[in-house]
Amino acid sequence: MKVSIDGLKGLLLTGVVELTFVRRHPKANWGGVRRILCTNSRELLTGITGKVALHFRPPSHTPSYPAHQYGLVTAWDLLWQDYRQIDVKSAYVVAVMPLKTQKDIDDFWIYFNDVLQKMSPDMKNKFMDNKQ
């Protein structure tokens, strides 16, 4: 599903979003398409579990460029555990895991413990390179 900048920002605030997008700066041996699991949900990221398990840290500064003018949205990458700029023009939403209720958040942590936490670095790279 294609989304607008505001649409993607809304999804990121209320869920974990799996999406693909074209890399703005392709790298040798990494392919041109990036897959990501990301969120900007404050409820998930700023809780003690989010800070410990996801290594979340608040931004230390704003970008030195107007990201929105370049069609970019900043999100916390759950696998890379850092901020990423997503080019919305090439972004395609694959799935959304809602985080609107405490049950949703609890379900995410079950998924995190059962799936994400058990991923090896190679498995993470294959996921991010869209080769799973």
C-alpha positions, -999 to 999 in steps of 0.1 A, spaced: 0 0 0 14 34 -10 10 62 16 15 99 19 40 115 43 12 123 67 -2 88 63 31 72 71 37 95 101 3 85 114 10 48 110 44 51 127 28 68 157 3 41 163 20 9 151 50 -11 140 52 -8 103 69 -32 79 77 -15 47 100 -15 17 116 14 0 143 22 -25 176 32 -10 185 68 -17 222 58 -19 225 22 -31 255 3 -17 275 -24 -34 263 -59 -25 233 -45 -5 208 -42 -33 186 -13 -41 155 -21 -19 155 -19 19 130 -36 41 124 -22 75 104 -28 107 99 6 123 79 27 146 76 61 163 52 49 190 62 68 221 43 42 242 65 14 229 98 32 226 100 53 258 89 26 282 117 9 302 114 -22 280 117 -1 248 148 16 261 164 -17 272 153 -42 245 151 -18 215 180 5 227 158 35 220 172 69 227 155 103 220 169 123 191 199 144 201 192 170 174 170 177 144 183 170 109 204 198 94 181 197 63 143 200 59 135 162 56 99 168 46 110 189 16 129 158 4 99 135 10 116 118 40 101 106 72 123 97 102 115 64 121 131 41 147 144 10 130 137 -20 153 163 -43 138 191 -17 132 181 0 165 187 35 152 169 63 133 164 59 96 152 83 69 125 67 47 119 80 12 81 81 11 78 83 -27 93 48 -30 78 34 2 54 5 2 36 -5 34 37 -43 37 20 -47 71 11 -28 102 10 -42 137 -12 -18 157 0 -4 191 -32 14 201 -40 -5 233 -20 -21 261 -30 -55 246 -15 -45 213 18 -35 230 18 -68 250 13 -87 217 42 -68 202 65 -79 230 55 -115 226 63 -112 189 96 -94 198 106 -122 222 95 -151 200 108 -138 166 128 -106 165 151 -112 195 160 -146 181 171 -133 148 208 -137 140 227 -109 123 226 -128 91 188 -133 94 184 -95 101 205 -87 70 184 -110 48 152 -94 61 165 -59 55 177 -68 21 143 -81 13 156 -117 7 134 -137 31 
